Amino acid sequence: MIRSILDEYAPISLTEMSDVRLMNRIDTKYTTSLSLLPEFLKGLQADYFVQEIDGRRVGAYRTMYLDTPDRKMYLDHHNGRYTRMKIRVRAYLDSQMIFLEIKNKNNKGRTKKKRIQLPEMDGYDCKAAERFLAEYAKYPLENLIPCQENCFLRTTLVNKQKTERLTIDVNLSFRNLSDGTEVHLDDLAIIELKQNGRLSSPAKSRLADLHIYPVSISKYCLGTILTVSEVKNNRFKAKMIQLNKIRKETYGFI
């Protein structure tokens, strides 16, 4: 059903998407059951394009997160620090592009992203990455280890004014790279609205109409909670209760 709805959208190419990179933006995350996605997507066709790459409107992503051995970046999120960062290697599998990315969030709620291209997922251990991290991150490469991997399928919508992007992630899986623990969440969708500011948005109105409200937890934090048995997570417990409630209300996706 989802794919047939997406077929009704006008496409936008990766080249045309270059005007909507939003490397300095405000992100708002929502989590919902898969059963609400068709209703959410219906009626947005007039206001949004769907990203299309080689005829595909649902893309595959793989992400590896780097952190310190004591998971300092995860703990900054957990402890509610307003200024924090994530460092990751992300593979955009359909376009066959791989980047080392730094995401900084400041105390005004804005996310700034910087990245450099890599030849492969394990290609971050190089001089170029070392210089990149030294310039833009407070963690040197030598202090970082691969901690977690996630995979998911993503649909990306772009409003026709090209001022916002909306990503919809499904079929999420997480793997602890220390011991191989895996968790699959096939019953959730994570929706993220990326804007230059807190602006009005047809998608935001649609979400409110369906009683889908922001749940601010990153995929890195979610995967850490689910796959690391002894990690500190008490400040995320209310959000996990909310996510588990959503999971009980869902059914299959595509």
Backbone as CSV, one residue per row, in Angstrom:
resi,resn,N_x,N_y,N_z,CA_x,CA_y,CA_z,C_x,C_y,C_z
1,MET,0.820,-1.211,0.000,0.000,0.000,0.000,0.859,1.269,0.000
2,ILE,1.935,1.270,0.818,2.793,2.457,0.901,3.414,2.775,-0.448
3,ARG,3.909,1.736,-1.114,4.566,1.972,-2.406,3.588,2.542,-3.432
4,SER,2.363,2.066,-3.419,1.382,2.575,-4.380,1.044,4.037,-4.089
5,ILE,1.023,4.413,-2.821,0.785,5.823,-2.481,1.953,6.681,-2.948
6,LEU,3.178,6.203,-2.729,4.359,6.959,-3.153,4.416,7.122,-4.668
7,ASP,3.848,6.173,-5.395,3.818,6.272,-6.856,2.993,7.456,-7.330
8,GLU,2.121,7.980,-6.465,1.289,9.122,-6.827,2.027,10.456,-6.678
9,TYR,3.196,10.440,-6.051,3.974,11.667,-5.839,4.817,11.994,-7.073
10,ALA,5.009,13.286,-7.321,5.964,13.710,-8.341,7.375,13.470,-7.809
11,PRO,8.303,13.008,-8.659,9.647,12.687,-8.181,10.568,13.907,-8.154
12,ILE,11.619,13.798,-7.341,12.710,14.770,-7.353,14.006,13.975,-7.362
13,SER,14.953,14.395,-8.184,16.201,13.645,-8.335,17.213,14.048,-7.267
14,LEU,18.265,13.245,-7.145,19.326,13.544,-6.198,20.005,14.866,-6.547
15,THR,20.157,15.146,-7.838,20.759,16.413,-8.262,19.889,17.596,-7.850
16,GLU,18.585,17.477,-8.062,17.671,18.549,-7.656,17.632,18.711,-6.146
17,MET,17.907,17.628,-5.422,17.917,17.672,-3.954,19.077,18.486,-3.406
18,SER,20.076,18.779,-4.235,21.250,19.518,-3.751,20.883,20.907,-3.252
19,ASP,19.743,21.425,-3.679,19.280,22.738,-3.211,18.638,22.662,-1.827
20,VAL,18.443,21.442,-1.306,17.729,21.273,-0.038,18.602,20.459,0.926
21,ARG,19.873,20.779,1.009,20.786,19.988,1.839,20.536,20.221,3.326
22,LEU,20.193,21.463,3.719,19.853,21.793,5.111,20.912,21.271,6.078
23,MET,22.148,21.650,5.861,23.239,21.219,6.738,23.227,21.973,8.069
24,ASN,22.471,23.069,8.133,22.276,23.822,9.386,20.773,23.968,9.550
25,ARG,20.186,23.251,10.521,18.738,23.100,10.509,18.208,22.805,11.906
26,ILE,16.869,22.746,11.986,16.179,22.271,13.181,15.494,20.953,12.829
27,ASP,15.786,19.911,13.618,15.207,18.593,13.401,14.115,18.328,14.437
28,THR,13.008,17.774,13.983,11.951,17.339,14.890,11.616,15.894,14.567
29,LYS,11.773,14.995,15.562,11.550,13.565,15.346,10.179,13.154,15.870
30,TYR,9.530,12.259,15.110,8.264,11.669,15.487,8.394,10.153,15.343
31,THR,7.676,9.428,16.176,7.646,7.969,16.051,6.196,7.515,16.033
32,THR,5.888,6.602,15.118,4.514,6.137,15.002,4.485,4.681,14.595
33,SER,3.308,4.090,14.660,3.129,2.725,14.182,3.051,2.725,12.668
34,LEU,3.443,1.615,12.074,3.411,1.508,10.617,1.995,1.639,10.070
35,SER,1.016,1.273,10.860,-0.363,1.293,10.389,-0.859,2.695,10.061
36,LEU,-0.224,3.732,10.631,-0.665,5.102,10.380,0.022,5.742,9.168
37,LEU,1.050,5.087,8.632,1.780,5.701,7.518,0.921,5.942,6.276
38,PRO,0.099,4.989,5.843,-0.719,5.276,4.660,-1.596,6.503,4.847
39,GLU,-2.229,6.612,5.999,-3.099,7.763,6.256,-2.294,9.054,6.293
40,PHE,-1.090,8.985,6.842,-0.241,10.171,6.904,0.156,10.647,5.503
41,LEU,0.521,9.703,4.648,1.032,10.065,3.325,-0.059,10.505,2.351
42,LYS,-1.262,9.995,2.545,-2.354,10.382,1.653,-2.656,11.876,1.807
43,GLY,-2.779,12.546,0.728,-3.141,13.958,0.787,-1.973,14.920,0.821
44,LEU,-0.736,14.398,0.958,0.434,15.287,0.944,1.029,15.449,-0.455
45,GLN,0.480,14.702,-1.441,1.082,14.713,-2.781,1.149,16.104,-3.388
46,ALA,0.161,16.945,-3.098,0.122,18.275,-3.715,1.236,19.178,-3.192
47,ASP,1.775,18.856,-2.028,2.746,19.749,-1.382,4.172,19.226,-1.388
48,TYR,4.365,17.948,-1.752,5.701,17.343,-1.619,6.090,16.539,-2.852
49,PHE,7.417,16.530,-3.114,8.033,15.587,-4.040,8.520,14.385,-3.230
50,VAL,8.767,13.273,-3.916,9.446,12.143,-3.292,10.781,11.944,-4.009
51,GLN,11.840,11.748,-3.226,13.158,11.516,-3.815,13.159,10.186,-4.568
52,GLU,13.714,10.222,-5.778,13.780,9.011,-6.598,15.201,8.843,-7.120
53,ILE,15.770,7.648,-6.931,17.109,7.329,-7.419,17.015,6.063,-8.258
54,ASP,17.320,6.187,-9.541,17.269,5.041,-10.469,15.927,4.318,-10.387
55,GLY,14.866,5.104,-10.295,13.525,4.527,-10.273,13.064,4.039,-8.913
56,ARG,13.924,4.139,-7.882,13.577,3.673,-6.541,13.183,4.847,-5.660
57,ARG,12.077,4.667,-4.932,11.584,5.725,-4.049,11.738,5.351,-2.568
58,VAL,12.247,4.169,-2.311,12.591,3.737,-0.950,14.042,3.302,-0.994
59,GLY,14.902,3.969,-0.210,16.331,3.714,-0.258,16.835,2.986,0.975
60,ALA,17.947,2.266,0.802,18.558,1.508,1.891,19.755,2.276,2.451
61,TYR,19.844,2.318,3.777,20.914,3.026,4.476,21.586,2.085,5.484
62,ARG,22.868,2.312,5.669,23.617,1.601,6.715,24.485,2.624,7.432
63,THR,24.460,2.609,8.762,25.192,3.605,9.545,26.003,2.928,10.637
64,MET,27.260,3.361,10.776,28.116,2.898,11.864,28.483,4.105,12.723
65,TYR,28.210,4.009,14.026,28.489,5.109,14.943,29.824,4.896,15.654
66,LEU,30.588,5.968,15.746,31.834,5.972,16.500,31.593,6.702,17.815
67,ASP,32.183,6.192,18.877,32.074,6.826,20.184,33.318,6.458,20.981
68,THR,33.474,7.066,22.137,34.573,6.692,23.016,34.238,5.342,23.667
69,PRO,35.234,4.626,24.186,34.945,3.333,24.830,33.924,3.431,25.957
70,ASP,33.843,4.576,26.650,32.844,4.740,27.718,31.563,5.417,27.225
71,ARG,31.404,5.510,25.909,30.191,6.033,25.265,29.866,7.457,25.718
72,LYS,30.849,8.318,25.630,30.684,9.692,26.093,29.605,10.428,25.297
73,MET,29.526,10.217,24.001,28.536,10.929,23.199,27.122,10.444,23.507
74,TYR,26.967,9.142,23.722,25.658,8.637,24.151,25.271,9.250,25.492
75,LEU,26.186,9.282,26.437,25.882,9.805,27.773,25.550,11.293,27.735
76,ASP,26.176,12.045,26.838,25.810,13.461,26.694,24.350,13.594,26.284
77,HIS,23.882,12.716,25.380,22.471,12.717,25.004,21.611,12.338,26.200
78,HIS,21.975,11.254,26.834,21.186,10.770,27.965,21.087,11.809,29.077
79,ASN,22.178,12.504,29.352,22.216,13.453,30.465,21.630,14.812,30.112
80,GLY,21.117,14.945,28.898,20.407,16.158,28.520,21.282,17.351,28.213
81,ARG,22.520,17.114,27.823,23.376,18.244,27.441,22.809,18.916,26.191
82,TYR,22.705,20.211,26.235,22.145,20.935,25.096,23.106,20.955,23.911
83,THR,24.402,21.026,24.180,25.392,20.970,23.109,25.984,19.565,23.103
84,ARG,25.840,18.881,21.987,26.315,17.507,21.895,26.562,17.162,20.428
85,MET,27.167,16.003,20.210,27.470,15.616,18.835,27.348,14.112,18.655
86,LYS,27.242,13.735,17.402,27.348,12.345,16.999,28.358,12.272,15.859
87,ILE,29.117,11.185,15.837,30.067,10.941,14.761,29.728,9.587,14.154
88,ARG,29.539,9.556,12.847,29.089,8.320,12.217,29.653,8.177,10.813
89,VAL,29.667,6.958,10.334,29.950,6.659,8.932,28.637,6.158,8.341
90,ARG,28.144,6.836,7.319,26.850,6.458,6.730,27.019,6.087,5.267
91,ALA,26.467,4.939,4.923,26.456,4.480,3.533,25.058,4.674,2.959
92,TYR,24.981,5.447,1.888,23.743,5.630,1.139,23.790,4.580,0.023
93,LEU,23.203,3.421,0.290,23.483,2.239,-0.513,23.003,2.379,-1.951
94,ASP,21.906,3.086,-2.181,21.389,3.197,-3.541,22.248,4.091,-4.424
95,SER,22.799,5.154,-3.837,23.688,6.027,-4.608,25.143,5.603,-4.488
96,GLN,25.412,4.582,-3.654,26.759,4.046,-3.449,27.732,5.124,-2.977
97,MET,27.242,5.986,-2.095,28.081,7.038,-1.517,28.219,6.800,-0.019
98,ILE,29.415,7.047,0.505,29.722,6.818,1.918,30.375,8.073,2.471
99,PHE,29.928,8.513,3.646,30.460,9.732,4.249,30.793,9.503,5.720
100,LEU,31.845,10.162,6.171,32.091,10.353,7.595,31.405,11.650,7.968
101,GLU,30.465,11.591,8.924,29.624,12.741,9.241,29.747,13.128,10.712
102,ILE,29.753,14.421,10.948,29.703,14.970,12.305,28.422,15.776,12.414
103,LYS,27.593,15.436,13.411,26.371,16.200,13.671,26.518,16.889,15.015
104,ASN,26.517,18.208,14.995,26.590,19.014,16.214,25.236,19.637,16.495
105,LYS,24.759,19.502,17.727,23.533,20.173,18.134,23.882,21.233,19.158
106,ASN,23.423,22.486,18.920,23.772,23.567,19.839,22.656,23.830,20.837
107,ASN,22.879,24.796,21.718,21.914,25.052,22.794,20.673,25.807,22.307
108,LYS,20.598,26.101,21.023,19.396,26.709,20.438,18.569,25.674,19.674
109,GLY,18.968,24.407,19.767,18.226,23.345,19.118,18.543,23.144,17.651
110,ARG,19.556,23.831,17.134,19.911,23.695,15.723,20.959,22.598,15.550
111,THR,20.811,21.859,14.462,21.752,20.794,14.127,22.590,21.230,12.934
112,LYS,23.906,21.158,13.084,24.831,21.459,11.993,25.557,20.175,11.624
113,LYS,25.574,19.884,10.333,26.211,18.651,9.875,27.341,18.973,8.903
114,LYS,28.466,18.322,9.119,29.597,18.405,8.202,30.007,16.997,7.838
115,ARG,30.528,16.811,6.629,30.893,15.466,6.212,31.967,15.477,5.142
116,ILE,32.671,14.359,5.049,33.616,14.134,3.958,33.340,12.748,3.393
117,GLN,33.604,12.588,2.109,33.324,11.307,1.473,34.438,10.310,1.767
118,LEU,34.055,9.048,1.915,34.996,7.962,2.149,34.852,6.914,1.047
119,PRO,35.896,6.118,0.814,35.793,5.078,-0.221,35.027,3.850,0.239
120,GLU,34.971,3.595,1.571,34.300,2.419,2.108,33.969,2.650,3.575
121,MET,33.132,1.781,4.148,32.696,1.950,5.534,33.876,1.966,6.498
122,ASP,34.859,1.115,6.280,36.020,1.048,7.173,37.114,2.033,6.792
123,GLY,36.797,2.935,5.859,37.821,3.855,5.379,38.009,5.098,6.227
124,TYR,37.381,5.140,7.421,37.491,6.324,8.284,38.843,6.428,8.971
125,ASP,39.588,5.337,9.030,40.887,5.342,9.714,41.964,5.789,8.734
126,CYS,41.963,7.108,8.451,42.883,7.654,7.460,43.247,9.084,7.847
127,LYS,44.237,9.633,7.188,44.711,10.978,7.512,43.654,12.036,7.245
128,ALA,42.902,11.876,6.161,41.866,12.865,5.841,40.812,12.912,6.946
129,ALA,40.393,11.731,7.442,39.421,11.686,8.528,40.010,12.246,9.810
130,GLU,41.270,11.967,10.046,41.938,12.492,11.240,41.950,14.014,11.233
131,ARG,42.258,14.609,10.084,42.273,16.074,9.967,40.858,16.635,10.096
132,PHE,39.891,15.966,9.488,38.495,16.402,9.532,37.991,16.436,10.970
133,LEU,38.247,15.390,11.725,37.805,15.340,13.115,38.548,16.353,13.974
134,ALA,39.811,16.536,13.697,40.595,17.507,14.469,40.053,18.919,14.290
135,GLU,39.506,19.207,13.097,39.010,20.552,12.818,37.589,20.763,13.350
136,TYR,36.732,19.741,13.272,35.311,19.970,13.537,34.742,19.210,14.749
137,ALA,35.495,18.284,15.325,34.994,17.501,16.463,35.927,17.667,17.648
138,LYS,35.412,17.430,18.849,36.259,17.531,20.029,36.847,16.186,20.425
139,TYR,36.586,15.163,19.608,37.112,13.827,19.871,38.105,13.455,18.777
140,PRO,39.381,13.252,19.116,40.337,12.817,18.092,40.047,11.389,17.647
141,LEU,40.439,11.076,16.435,40.171,9.757,15.863,40.719,8.640,16.745
142,GLU,41.869,8.843,17.342,42.509,7.794,18.139,41.710,7.431,19.389
143,ASN,40.750,8.291,19.801,39.938,8.028,20.991,38.593,7.392,20.669
144,LEU,38.343,7.081,19.394,37.037,6.582,18.978,37.100,5.124,18.542
145,ILE,36.001,4.403,18.817,35.861,3.031,18.357,34.479,2.853,17.736
146,PRO,34.321,1.905,16.807,32.978,1.594,16.292,32.147,0.956,17.399
147,CYS,30.987,1.522,17.694,30.153,1.041,18.793,28.878,0.360,18.334
148,GLN,28.265,0.891,17.293,26.934,0.410,16.932,26.683,0.595,15.440
149,GLU,25.871,-0.288,14.906,25.477,-0.190,13.502,23.960,-0.265,13.421
150,ASN,23.395,0.516,12.513,21.969,0.335,12.225,21.732,0.332,10.723
151,CYS,20.657,-0.312,10.333,20.226,-0.358,8.936,18.738,-0.031,8.887
152,PHE,18.312,0.599,7.811,16.892,0.925,7.674,16.583,1.272,6.226
153,LEU,15.302,1.324,5.924,14.819,1.794,4.629,14.244,3.188,4.816
154,ARG,14.551,4.087,3.884,14.142,5.489,4.035,13.412,5.990,2.795
155,THR,12.331,6.713,3.053,11.654,7.514,2.036,11.883,8.973,2.384
156,THR,12.249,9.784,1.395,12.504,11.200,1.630,11.535,12.049,0.813
157,LEU,10.797,12.901,1.503,9.904,13.859,0.847,10.518,15.248,0.936
158,VAL,10.281,16.061,-0.078,10.774,17.436,-0.128,9.604,18.339,-0.470
159,ASN,9.381,19.381,0.331,8.267,20.266,0.003,8.563,21.031,-1.287
160,LYS,7.531,21.450,-1.962,7.702,22.013,-3.302,8.320,23.398,-3.294
161,GLN,8.420,24.026,-2.120,9.169,25.279,-1.995,10.651,25.008,-1.741
162,LYS,10.992,23.724,-1.547,12.373,23.274,-1.296,12.970,23.937,-0.054
163,THR,12.166,24.015,0.992,12.643,24.598,2.249,12.660,23.580,3.385
164,GLU,12.154,22.368,3.147,12.168,21.349,4.190,12.235,19.962,3.573
165,ARG,12.763,19.048,4.369,12.785,17.634,4.011,12.105,16.833,5.105
166,LEU,11.502,15.744,4.689,10.841,14.859,5.635,11.340,13.450,5.328
167,THR,11.965,12.798,6.317,12.425,11.432,6.110,11.563,10.477,6.922
168,ILE,11.297,9.316,6.338,10.484,8.284,6.979,11.291,6.998,6.963
169,ASP,11.697,6.523,8.141,12.561,5.354,8.264,11.778,4.164,8.807
170,VAL,11.915,3.019,8.145,11.221,1.797,8.566,12.196,0.621,8.464
171,ASN,11.715,-0.562,8.914,12.539,-1.783,8.893,13.875,-1.552,9.589
172,LEU,13.817,-0.981,10.785,15.036,-0.643,11.514,15.642,-1.869,12.189
173,SER,16.968,-1.967,12.110,17.689,-2.993,12.855,18.922,-2.357,13.481
174,PHE,19.319,-2.875,14.630,20.451,-2.335,15.387,21.376,-3.482,15.779
175,ARG,22.680,-3.209,15.759,23.653,-4.235,16.162,24.738,-3.613,17.019
176,ASN,24.952,-4.184,18.182,26.043,-3.792,19.076,27.334,-4.372,18.503
177,LEU,28.269,-3.510,18.116,29.484,-3.974,17.463,30.483,-4.579,18.438
178,SER,30.226,-4.462,19.737,31.115,-5.072,20.724,30.847,-6.556,20.907
179,ASP,29.561,-6.938,20.960,29.245,-8.347,21.216,28.290,-8.968,20.206
180,GLY,27.873,-8.196,19.198,27.039,-8.742,18.139,25.554,-8.813,18.444
181,THR,25.105,-8.294,19.593,23.674,-8.315,19.927,22.882,-7.540,18.879
182,GLU,21.794,-8.137,18.385,20.962,-7.504,17.360,19.513,-7.382,17.834
183,VAL,18.882,-6.289,17.421,17.458,-6.074,17.674,16.834,-5.522,16.397
184,HIS,15.653,-6.029,16.041,14.941,-5.578,14.846,13.620,-4.940,15.262
185,LEU,13.328,-3.776,14.693,12.068,-3.073,14.957,11.314,-2.935,13.638
186,ASP,10.587,-3.959,13.276,9.845,-3.943,12.021,8.465,-3.333,12.164
187,ASP,8.137,-2.859,13.364,6.779,-2.380,13.627,6.718,-0.889,13.933
188,LEU,7.819,-0.174,13.715,7.868,1.263,13.999,8.287,2.044,12.760
189,ALA,7.862,3.280,12.710,8.353,4.234,11.714,8.870,5.461,12.455
190,ILE,10.045,5.919,12.071,10.608,7.144,12.636,10.554,8.222,11.550
191,ILE,9.845,9.280,11.843,9.658,10.397,10.906,10.458,11.581,11.425
192,GLU,11.229,12.211,10.550,12.028,13.360,10.977,11.799,14.532,10.029
193,LEU,11.388,15.652,10.594,11.157,16.878,9.839,12.388,17.757,9.979
194,LYS,12.987,18.129,8.847,14.214,18.910,8.840,13.901,20.253,8.182
195,GLN,14.024,21.330,8.967,13.661,22.665,8.488,14.742,23.668,8.836
196,ASN,14.744,24.783,8.125,15.671,25.874,8.434,15.253,26.612,9.701
197,GLY,14.002,26.497,10.084,13.488,27.127,11.303,12.189,26.454,11.681
198,ARG,11.589,26.887,12.780,10.331,26.282,13.220,9.187,26.943,12.445
199,LEU,8.959,26.427,11.236,8.007,27.025,10.305,6.739,26.191,10.239
200,SER,5.687,26.794,9.690,4.480,26.014,9.426,4.793,24.992,8.340
201,SER,4.070,23.883,8.368,4.385,22.793,7.455,3.151,21.920,7.280
202,PRO,2.774,21.570,6.024,1.649,20.651,5.822,1.873,19.311,6.513
203,ALA,3.115,18.833,6.497,3.407,17.551,7.153,3.208,17.655,8.657
204,LYS,3.646,18.760,9.235,3.489,18.954,10.681,2.004,19.001,11.054
205,SER,1.203,19.672,10.237,-0.244,19.723,10.484,-0.864,18.347,10.352
206,ARG,-0.420,17.590,9.355,-0.940,16.241,9.134,-0.614,15.344,10.329
207,LEU,0.598,15.451,10.835,0.993,14.656,11.999,0.126,14.985,13.210
208,ALA,-0.130,16.267,13.411,-0.957,16.676,14.545,-2.386,16.144,14.408
209,ASP,-2.925,16.176,13.174,-4.278,15.676,12.948,-4.397,14.191,13.310
210,LEU,-3.286,13.450,13.106,-3.287,12.017,13.381,-2.819,11.709,14.802
211,HIS,-2.627,12.755,15.599,-2.179,12.609,16.986,-0.814,11.918,17.070
212,ILE,0.039,12.255,16.107,1.428,11.785,16.123,2.276,12.953,16.609
213,TYR,2.891,12.786,17.756,3.592,13.896,18.401,5.095,13.608,18.482
214,PRO,5.907,14.664,18.632,7.363,14.458,18.678,7.787,13.518,19.807
215,VAL,8.711,12.609,19.470,9.393,11.759,20.457,10.874,11.915,20.170
216,SER,11.556,12.691,20.980,12.933,13.065,20.695,13.911,12.041,21.247
217,ILE,14.208,11.039,20.437,15.264,10.084,20.777,15.946,9.689,19.472
218,SER,17.261,9.756,19.442,17.990,9.458,18.224,18.080,7.954,18.006
219,LYS,18.316,7.558,16.752,18.484,6.134,16.464,19.723,5.581,17.165
220,TYR,20.739,6.412,17.334,21.933,5.952,18.048,21.597,5.627,19.503
221,CYS,20.883,6.522,20.161,20.503,6.276,21.561,19.544,5.094,21.668
222,LEU,18.583,5.017,20.756,17.624,3.924,20.784,18.334,2.584,20.622
223,GLY,19.237,2.507,19.658,19.965,1.269,19.444,20.853,0.901,20.618
224,THR,21.439,1.904,21.250,22.289,1.642,22.414,21.465,1.061,23.553
225,ILE,20.307,1.653,23.827,19.445,1.155,24.901,19.019,-0.281,24.628
226,LEU,18.702,-0.589,23.371,18.163,-1.901,23.028,19.215,-3.002,22.991
227,THR,20.482,-2.647,22.750,21.491,-3.694,22.532,22.603,-3.728,23.571
228,VAL,22.629,-2.754,24.488,23.680,-2.735,25.524,22.996,-2.949,26.870
229,SER,23.253,-4.064,27.501,22.469,-4.476,28.672,22.684,-3.593,29.891
230,GLU,23.872,-3.066,30.094,24.156,-2.353,31.337,24.367,-0.854,31.136
231,VAL,23.867,-0.322,30.040,24.068,1.106,29.788,23.092,1.933,30.622
232,LYS,23.518,3.102,31.029,22.662,4.019,31.779,21.524,4.484,30.869
233,ASN,20.268,4.324,31.321,19.154,4.698,30.442,17.936,5.229,31.187
234,ASN,18.079,5.554,32.469,16.905,5.927,33.264,16.182,7.154,32.718
235,ARG,16.907,8.109,32.114,16.243,9.311,31.605,15.478,9.056,30.314
236,PHE,15.685,7.895,29.713,14.953,7.548,28.499,13.783,6.604,28.771
237,LYS,13.552,6.219,30.027,12.549,5.194,30.316,11.142,5.609,29.896
238,ALA,10.771,6.871,30.119,9.429,7.330,29.728,9.253,7.239,28.215
239,LYS,10.291,7.577,27.468,10.208,7.498,26.013,10.129,6.056,25.546
240,MET,10.840,5.155,26.212,10.783,3.748,25.827,9.400,3.163,26.119
241,ILE,8.783,3.597,27.198,7.414,3.155,27.489,6.470,3.620,26.380
242,GLN,6.664,4.864,25.923,5.838,5.403,24.847,6.043,4.621,23.550
243,LEU,7.302,4.293,23.232,7.598,3.530,22.015,6.998,2.127,22.085
244,ASN,7.098,1.497,23.233,6.533,0.153,23.378,5.018,0.168,23.239
245,LYS,4.397,1.241,23.693,2.944,1.370,23.524,2.591,1.475,22.041
246,ILE,3.372,2.263,21.305,3.136,2.396,19.867,3.311,1.047,19.177
247,ARG,4.310,0.283,19.565,4.580,-1.000,18.921,3.429,-1.981,19.094
248,LYS,2.734,-1.893,20.189,1.615,-2.791,20.440,0.413,-2.478,19.546
249,GLU,0.414,-1.283,18.942,-0.741,-0.856,18.150,-0.547,-1.071,16.642
250,THR,0.582,-1.650,16.242,0.943,-1.648,14.836,0.663,-2.976,14.132
251,TYR,0.774,-2.943,12.793,0.772,-4.172,12.014,1.699,-3.967,10.820
252,GLY,1.752,-4.935,9.881,2.752,-4.948,8.814,2.825,-3.700,7.956
253,PHE,3.937,-3.522,7.236,4.203,-2.282,6.501,3.891,-2.421,5.022
254,ILE,4.753,-3.040,4.284,4.592,-3.061,2.820,4.136,-4.461,2.393
